């Protein structure tokens, strides 16, 4: 069940699209065009059970090395190094 309001900031949730981003080891996987209820205030995304199952299927294919991924430019910094 999708809540009416964001559990973090209590903002209003609206239907929309978002990206699901996860880091697995040294690889960052971004799943684009994910349907979600997105908070208008903070951007937190809430997924239906159906969408969560689709994300699980993508993750399974990723772990089985059966996922064709397109490379994207990305950068990574350590907060400890930048703010030392």
N, CA, C and O atoms as CSV, one atom per row, in Angstrom:
chain,resi,resn,atom,element,x,y,z
A,1,UNK,N,N,0.836,-1.187,0.000
A,1,UNK,CA,C,0.000,0.000,0.000
A,1,UNK,C,C,0.881,1.250,0.000
A,1,UNK,O,O,1.831,1.354,0.776
A,2,UNK,N,N,0.561,2.165,-0.853
A,2,UNK,CA,C,1.314,3.410,-0.962
A,2,UNK,C,C,0.723,4.427,0.018
A,2,UNK,O,O,-0.490,4.638,0.029
A,3,UNK,N,N,1.559,5.051,0.832
A,3,UNK,CA,C,1.041,6.056,1.771
A,3,UNK,C,C,0.560,7.308,1.038
A,3,UNK,O,O,0.922,7.545,-0.115
A,4,UNK,N,N,-0.258,8.102,1.723
A,4,UNK,CA,C,-0.753,9.357,1.154
A,4,UNK,C,C,0.307,10.450,1.184
A,4,UNK,O,O,0.356,11.313,0.308
A,5,UNK,N,N,1.153,10.396,2.209
A,5,UNK,CA,C,2.172,11.431,2.399
A,5,UNK,C,C,3.529,10.782,2.604
A,5,UNK,O,O,3.623,9.628,3.022
A,6,UNK,N,N,4.569,11.527,2.309
A,6,UNK,CA,C,5.942,11.072,2.491
A,6,UNK,C,C,6.198,10.797,3.975
A,6,UNK,O,O,5.852,11.606,4.836
A,7,UNK,N,N,6.798,9.661,4.253
A,7,UNK,CA,C,7.069,9.323,5.652
A,7,UNK,C,C,8.259,10.097,6.210
A,7,UNK,O,O,8.487,10.079,7.419
A,8,UNK,N,N,9.020,10.776,5.352
A,8,UNK,CA,C,10.171,11.555,5.805
A,8,UNK,C,C,9.813,13.014,6.084
A,8,UNK,O,O,10.087,13.533,7.166
A,9,UNK,N,N,9.192,13.676,5.089
A,9,UNK,CA,C,8.928,15.114,5.238
A,9,UNK,C,C,7.437,15.447,5.246
A,9,UNK,O,O,7.059,16.605,5.429
A,10,UNK,N,N,6.597,14.444,5.049
A,10,UNK,CA,C,5.137,14.596,5.029
A,10,UNK,C,C,4.631,15.373,3.812
A,10,UNK,O,O,3.512,15.886,3.817
A,11,UNK,N,N,5.464,15.454,2.768
A,11,UNK,CA,C,5.045,16.082,1.520
A,11,UNK,C,C,4.041,15.211,0.776
A,11,UNK,O,O,3.847,14.043,1.113
A,12,UNK,N,N,3.412,15.785,-0.226
A,12,UNK,CA,C,2.396,15.087,-1.022
A,12,UNK,C,C,3.072,14.192,-2.055
A,12,UNK,O,O,4.063,14.585,-2.669
A,13,UNK,N,N,2.533,12.985,-2.245
A,13,UNK,CA,C,3.054,12.052,-3.238
A,13,UNK,C,C,2.256,12.170,-4.529
A,13,UNK,O,O,1.028,12.255,-4.512
A,14,UNK,N,N,2.975,12.173,-5.648
A,14,UNK,CA,C,2.339,12.232,-6.962
A,14,UNK,C,C,2.917,11.128,-7.839
A,14,UNK,O,O,4.078,10.745,-7.691
A,15,UNK,N,N,2.087,10.618,-8.762
A,15,UNK,CA,C,2.570,9.609,-9.703
A,15,UNK,C,C,3.606,10.241,-10.611
A,15,UNK,O,O,3.455,11.376,-11.063
A,16,UNK,N,N,4.661,9.485,-10.868
A,16,UNK,CA,C,5.694,9.997,-11.749
A,16,UNK,C,C,6.689,8.917,-12.112
A,16,UNK,O,O,6.426,7.727,-11.938
A,17,UNK,N,N,7.817,9.337,-12.613
A,17,UNK,CA,C,8.919,8.447,-12.987
A,17,UNK,C,C,10.150,8.876,-12.213
A,17,UNK,O,O,10.319,10.049,-11.882
A,18,UNK,N,N,11.002,7.912,-11.933
A,18,UNK,CA,C,12.241,8.196,-11.226
A,18,UNK,C,C,13.314,7.235,-11.704
A,18,UNK,O,O,13.072,6.403,-12.578
A,19,UNK,N,N,14.485,7.354,-11.132
A,19,UNK,CA,C,15.569,6.411,-11.387
A,19,UNK,C,C,15.835,5.645,-10.102
A,19,UNK,O,O,15.804,6.211,-9.010
A,20,UNK,N,N,16.096,4.354,-10.243
A,20,UNK,CA,C,16.485,3.516,-9.110
A,20,UNK,C,C,17.986,3.310,-9.238
A,20,UNK,O,O,18.451,2.728,-10.218
A,21,UNK,N,N,18.744,3.779,-8.260
A,21,UNK,CA,C,20.206,3.715,-8.316
A,21,UNK,C,C,20.699,2.858,-7.164
A,21,UNK,O,O,20.316,3.065,-6.012
A,22,UNK,N,N,21.557,1.884,-7.487
A,22,UNK,CA,C,22.108,0.995,-6.467
A,22,UNK,C,C,23.580,0.736,-6.780
A,22,UNK,O,O,23.964,0.624,-7.944
A,23,UNK,N,N,24.396,0.643,-5.740
A,23,UNK,CA,C,25.810,0.307,-5.905
A,23,UNK,C,C,26.004,-1.134,-5.459
A,23,UNK,O,O,25.663,-1.502,-4.335
A,24,UNK,N,N,26.560,-1.947,-6.358
A,24,UNK,CA,C,26.854,-3.348,-6.074
A,24,UNK,C,C,28.349,-3.535,-6.284
A,24,UNK,O,O,28.820,-3.545,-7.422
A,25,UNK,N,N,29.091,-3.682,-5.210
A,25,UNK,CA,C,30.544,-3.747,-5.328
A,25,UNK,C,C,31.057,-2.425,-5.853
A,25,UNK,O,O,30.789,-1.372,-5.273
A,26,UNK,N,N,31.801,-2.477,-6.960
A,26,UNK,CA,C,32.325,-1.261,-7.582
A,26,UNK,C,C,31.450,-0.769,-8.727
A,26,UNK,O,O,31.799,0.206,-9.393
A,27,UNK,N,N,30.329,-1.423,-8.964
A,27,UNK,CA,C,29.453,-1.076,-10.080
A,27,UNK,C,C,28.222,-0.329,-9.583
A,27,UNK,O,O,27.578,-0.737,-8.617
A,28,UNK,N,N,27.908,0.767,-10.258
A,28,UNK,CA,C,26.679,1.505,-9.968
A,28,UNK,C,C,25.689,1.188,-11.083
A,28,UNK,O,O,25.991,1.372,-12.263
A,29,UNK,N,N,24.518,0.717,-10.707
A,29,UNK,CA,C,23.469,0.382,-11.661
A,29,UNK,C,C,22.346,1.397,-11.521
A,29,UNK,O,O,21.837,1.625,-10.424
A,30,UNK,N,N,21.964,2.002,-12.634
A,30,UNK,CA,C,20.849,2.940,-12.666
A,30,UNK,C,C,19.755,2.349,-13.541
A,30,UNK,O,O,19.980,2.054,-14.715
A,31,UNK,N,N,18.582,2.180,-12.971
A,31,UNK,CA,C,17.420,1.727,-13.730
A,31,UNK,C,C,16.562,2.961,-13.988
A,31,UNK,O,O,16.056,3.583,-13.054
A,32,UNK,N,N,16.403,3.307,-15.260
A,32,UNK,CA,C,15.672,4.517,-15.633
A,32,UNK,C,C,14.189,4.230,-15.829
A,32,UNK,O,O,13.772,3.079,-15.959
A,33,UNK,N,N,13.409,5.300,-15.847
A,33,UNK,CA,C,11.982,5.248,-16.183
A,33,UNK,C,C,11.187,4.320,-15.263
A,33,UNK,O,O,10.341,3.555,-15.727
A,34,UNK,N,N,11.460,4.391,-13.970
A,34,UNK,CA,C,10.761,3.561,-12.994
A,34,UNK,C,C,9.518,4.311,-12.500
A,34,UNK,O,O,9.621,5.424,-11.985
A,35,UNK,N,N,8.358,3.698,-12.662
A,35,UNK,CA,C,7.117,4.298,-12.162
A,35,UNK,C,C,7.148,4.309,-10.643
A,35,UNK,O,O,7.528,3.325,-10.009
A,36,UNK,N,N,6.744,5.428,-10.070
A,36,UNK,CA,C,6.768,5.558,-8.613
A,36,UNK,C,C,5.824,6.667,-8.187
A,36,UNK,O,O,5.372,7.476,-8.998
A,37,UNK,N,N,5.543,6.683,-6.913
A,37,UNK,CA,C,4.897,7.825,-6.285
A,37,UNK,C,C,6.035,8.628,-5.671
A,37,UNK,O,O,6.757,8.130,-4.807
A,38,UNK,N,N,6.195,9.864,-6.114
A,38,UNK,CA,C,7.353,10.673,-5.744
A,38,UNK,C,C,6.894,11.857,-4.900
A,38,UNK,O,O,5.914,12.526,-5.226
A,39,UNK,N,N,7.616,12.103,-3.812
A,39,UNK,CA,C,7.295,13.228,-2.938
A,39,UNK,C,C,7.627,14.535,-3.653
A,39,UNK,O,O,8.727,14.704,-4.180
A,40,UNK,N,N,6.670,15.448,-3.663
A,40,UNK,CA,C,6.880,16.754,-4.300
A,40,UNK,C,C,7.905,17.598,-3.552
A,40,UNK,O,O,8.522,18.485,-4.141
A,41,UNK,N,N,8.093,17.334,-2.270
A,41,UNK,CA,C,8.998,18.154,-1.454
A,41,UNK,C,C,10.439,17.649,-1.478
A,41,UNK,O,O,11.356,18.412,-1.785
A,42,UNK,N,N,10.648,16.363,-1.156
A,42,UNK,CA,C,12.017,15.858,-0.992
A,42,UNK,C,C,12.457,14.883,-2.076
A,42,UNK,O,O,13.636,14.537,-2.146
A,43,UNK,N,N,11.530,14.430,-2.927
A,43,UNK,CA,C,11.893,13.542,-4.023
A,43,UNK,C,C,11.963,12.066,-3.660
A,43,UNK,O,O,12.311,11.245,-4.508
A,44,UNK,N,N,11.641,11.713,-2.427
A,44,UNK,CA,C,11.644,10.300,-2.023
A,44,UNK,C,C,10.647,9.530,-2.883
A,44,UNK,O,O,9.539,10.005,-3.134
A,45,UNK,N,N,11.050,8.324,-3.339
A,45,UNK,CA,C,10.208,7.526,-4.225
A,45,UNK,C,C,9.613,6.340,-3.476
A,45,UNK,O,O,10.271,5.716,-2.644
A,46,UNK,N,N,8.364,6.044,-3.788
A,46,UNK,CA,C,7.657,4.903,-3.223
A,46,UNK,C,C,7.194,4.038,-4.386
A,46,UNK,O,O,6.594,4.537,-5.338
A,47,UNK,N,N,7.475,2.729,-4.307
A,47,UNK,CA,C,7.179,1.807,-5.397
A,47,UNK,C,C,6.030,0.883,-5.023
A,47,UNK,O,O,5.896,0.472,-3.871
A,48,UNK,N,N,5.201,0.562,-6.015
A,48,UNK,CA,C,4.149,-0.426,-5.804
A,48,UNK,C,C,4.807,-1.806,-5.742
A,48,UNK,O,O,5.943,-1.968,-6.187
A,49,UNK,N,N,4.103,-2.801,-5.195
A,49,UNK,CA,C,4.659,-4.159,-5.190
A,49,UNK,C,C,5.003,-4.657,-6.596
A,49,UNK,O,O,6.006,-5.347,-6.780
A,50,UNK,N,N,4.183,-4.314,-7.580
A,50,UNK,CA,C,4.444,-4.734,-8.965
A,50,UNK,C,C,5.762,-4.145,-9.477
A,50,UNK,O,O,6.559,-4.852,-10.092
A,51,UNK,N,N,5.988,-2.870,-9.228
A,51,UNK,CA,C,7.228,-2.222,-9.662
A,51,UNK,C,C,8.416,-2.801,-8.900
A,51,UNK,O,O,9.484,-2.997,-9.480
A,52,UNK,N,N,8.246,-3.074,-7.623
A,52,UNK,CA,C,9.326,-3.680,-6.830
A,52,UNK,C,C,9.721,-5.038,-7.395
A,52,UNK,O,O,10.905,-5.370,-7.436
A,53,UNK,N,N,8.740,-5.825,-7.829
A,53,UNK,CA,C,9.046,-7.125,-8.441
A,53,UNK,C,C,9.822,-6.943,-9.743
A,53,UNK,O,O,10.731,-7.720,-10.035
A,54,UNK,N,N,9.472,-5.925,-10.526
A,54,UNK,CA,C,10.209,-5.661,-11.767
A,54,UNK,C,C,11.651,-5.268,-11.461
A,54,UNK,O,O,12.572,-5.703,-12.152
A,55,UNK,N,N,11.852,-4.452,-10.435
A,55,UNK,CA,C,13.211,-4.073,-10.029
A,55,UNK,C,C,13.974,-5.321,-9.593
A,55,UNK,O,O,15.145,-5.481,-9.935
A,56,UNK,N,N,13.318,-6.206,-8.841
A,56,UNK,CA,C,13.952,-7.458,-8.415
A,56,UNK,C,C,14.387,-8.299,-9.610
A,56,UNK,O,O,15.458,-8.905,-9.583
A,57,UNK,N,N,13.554,-8.341,-10.671
A,57,UNK,CA,C,13.912,-9.097,-11.879
A,57,UNK,C,C,15.149,-8.507,-12.549
A,57,UNK,O,O,16.032,-9.239,-12.993
A,58,UNK,N,N,15.205,-7.183,-12.618
A,58,UNK,CA,C,16.380,-6.530,-13.203
A,58,UNK,C,C,17.616,-6.849,-12.370
A,58,UNK,O,O,18.670,-7.158,-12.926
A,59,UNK,N,N,17.502,-6.779,-11.052
A,59,UNK,CA,C,18.638,-7.070,-10.176
A,59,UNK,C,C,19.091,-8.521,-10.321
A,59,UNK,O,O,20.289,-8.799,-10.287
A,60,UNK,N,N,18.155,-9.437,-10.482
A,60,UNK,CA,C,18.509,-10.848,-10.685
A,60,UNK,C,C,19.311,-11.004,-11.968
A,60,UNK,O,O,20.337,-11.684,-11.981
A,61,UNK,N,N,18.848,-10.375,-13.054
A,61,UNK,CA,C,19.582,-10.432,-14.320
A,61,UNK,C,C,20.964,-9.814,-14.168
A,61,UNK,O,O,21.936,-10.307,-14.742
A,62,UNK,N,N,21.052,-8.739,-13.398
A,62,UNK,CA,C,22.344,-8.095,-13.159
A,62,UNK,C,C,23.296,-9.065,-12.471
A,62,UNK,O,O,24.439,-9.221,-12.902
A,63,UNK,N,N,22.840,-9.714,-11.413
A,63,UNK,CA,C,23.688,-10.642,-10.662
A,63,UNK,C,C,24.054,-11.877,-11.478
A,63,UNK,O,O,25.086,-12.499,-11.226
A,64,UNK,N,N,23.227,-12.237,-12.447
A,64,UNK,CA,C,23.509,-13.375,-13.327
A,64,UNK,C,C,24.307,-12.954,-14.556
A,64,UNK,O,O,24.555,-13.770,-15.443
A,65,UNK,N,N,24.707,-11.697,-14.614
A,65,UNK,CA,C,25.447,-11.133,-15.763
A,65,UNK,C,C,24.676,-11.292,-17.065
A,65,UNK,O,O,25.275,-11.521,-18.116
A,66,UNK,N,N,23.364,-11.173,-17.005
A,66,UNK,CA,C,22.511,-11.292,-18.190
A,66,UNK,C,C,21.856,-9.969,-18.557
A,66,UNK,O,O,20.833,-9.942,-19.242
A,67,UNK,N,N,22.443,-8.887,-18.102
A,67,UNK,CA,C,21.844,-7.579,-18.314
A,67,UNK,C,C,22.747,-6.758,-19.230
A,67,UNK,O,O,23.924,-6.557,-18.932
A,68,UNK,N,N,22.196,-6.289,-20.335
A,68,UNK,CA,C,22.933,-5.408,-21.231
A,68,UNK,C,C,22.831,-3.995,-20.680
A,68,UNK,O,O,21.751,-3.407,-20.639
A,69,UNK,N,N,23.968,-3.461,-20.259
A,69,UNK,CA,C,23.981,-2.120,-19.670
A,69,UNK,C,C,24.733,-1.172,-20.587
A,69,UNK,O,O,25.699,-1.560,-21.244
A,70,UNK,N,N,24.283,0.066,-20.622
A,70,UNK,CA,C,24.946,1.110,-21.378
A,70,UNK,C,C,25.824,1.906,-20.422
A,70,UNK,O,O,25.350,2.339,-19.371
A,71,UNK,N,N,27.093,2.106,-20.765
A,71,UNK,CA,C,27.968,2.867,-19.863
A,71,UNK,C,C,27.542,4.330,-19.787
A,71,UNK,O,O,27.090,4.916,-20.771
A,72,UNK,N,N,27.695,4.902,-18.600
A,72,UNK,CA,C,27.408,6.316,-18.383
A,72,UNK,C,C,28.572,6.929,-17.627
A,72,UNK,O,O,29.277,6.243,-16.887
A,73,UNK,N,N,28.766,8.217,-17.815
A,73,UNK,CA,C,29.818,8.912,-17.079
A,73,UNK,C,C,29.369,9.093,-15.635
A,73,UNK,O,O,28.214,9.426,-15.368
A,74,UNK,N,N,30.285,8.873,-14.720
A,74,UNK,CA,C,29.965,9.043,-13.300
A,74,UNK,C,C,31.224,9.448,-12.559
A,74,UNK,O,O,32.339,9.177,-13.005
A,75,UNK,N,N,31.039,10.086,-11.450
A,75,UNK,CA,C,32.158,10.447,-10.597
A,75,UNK,C,C,31.878,10.001,-9.183
A,75,UNK,O,O,30.724,9.857,-8.780
A,76,UNK,N,N,32.941,9.782,-8.434
A,76,UNK,CA,C,32.782,9.350,-7.053
A,76,UNK,C,C,33.790,10.093,-6.199
A,76,UNK,O,O,34.961,10.200,-6.564
A,77,UNK,N,N,33.346,10.600,-5.076
A,77,UNK,CA,C,34.239,11.272,-4.131
A,77,UNK,C,C,33.975,10.720,-2.738
A,77,UNK,O,O,32.889,10.221,-2.445
A,78,UNK,N,N,34.989,10.817,-1.890
A,78,UNK,CA,C,34.851,10.429,-0.492
A,78,UNK,C,C,34.655,11.681,0.342
A,78,UNK,O,O,35.450,12.616,0.246
A,79,UNK,N,N,33.627,11.716,1.145
A,79,UNK,CA,C,33.363,12.863,2.003
A,79,UNK,C,C,34.539,13.096,2.948
A,79,UNK,O,O,34.892,14.241,3.232
A,80,UNK,N,N,35.142,12.020,3.431
A,80,UNK,CA,C,36.294,12.148,4.329
A,80,UNK,C,C,37.480,12.812,3.641
A,80,UNK,O,O,38.204,13.590,4.263
A,81,UNK,N,N,37.682,12.509,2.354
A,81,UNK,CA,C,38.802,13.105,1.619
A,81,UNK,C,C,38.527,14.569,1.287
A,81,UNK,O,O,39.429,15.401,1.386
A,82,UNK,N,N,37.324,14.888,0.902
A,82,UNK,CA,C,36.979,16.242,0.489
A,82,UNK,C,C,36.918,17.188,1.685
A,82,UNK,O,O,37.337,18.341,1.591
A,83,UNK,N,N,36.404,16.705,2.792
A,83,UNK,CA,C,36.195,17.561,3.963
A,83,UNK,C,C,37.207,17.290,5.077
A,83,UNK,O,O,36.931,17.566,6.245
A,84,UNK,N,N,38.366,16.757,4.728
A,84,UNK,CA,C,39.384,16.451,5.754
A,84,UNK,C,C,40.048,17.715,6.248
A,84,UNK,O,O,40.926,17.655,7.109
